[in-house]
Amino acid sequence: MTDALDHLGEPPHEPGEAADYLTDALKSMAQLALAADLPNSSAMLEAAAKLVDQEGRLGPWSETRAGGDADQSPDG
């Protein structure tokens, strides 16, 4: 896992890359919350990271939902 906080000022613009970026950022925040002895916050951030990762892989721009056409618009 890369350190998502390294490129905080340069978020990607492609939906799939943005989802990966956000997933890494949430995982980094979860680690920080755990280090600060905030286990509930850490668990919530990990759950959010899993949801973002899942939606990032299955979003309308992904090959999985778009039937192989990654450039298909979300509206269909």
ZIHU-V435863 format. One line per field, one symbol per residue. ss: DSSP state (h for helix, s for strand, l for the rest). psi: psi as a letter, one per 20 degrees, with the letter a starting at -180 (. if undefined). burial: + if it has 24 or more other C-alpha atoms within 12 Angstrom, else -. Layout:
ss: ???
psi: ???
burial: ???
//
This chain:
ss: lllhhhhlllllllhhhhhhhhhhhhhhhhhhhhhlllhhhhhhhhhhhhhhhhhhhhllllllllllllllllll
psi: pqohihkhimqqipgghhggghggghhghggghghjlmhghggghgghgggggghhhjriiqhghjkinijpqhi.
burial: ---+----------++-++++++++++++++-------------++-++--++-+++-++++--------------
//
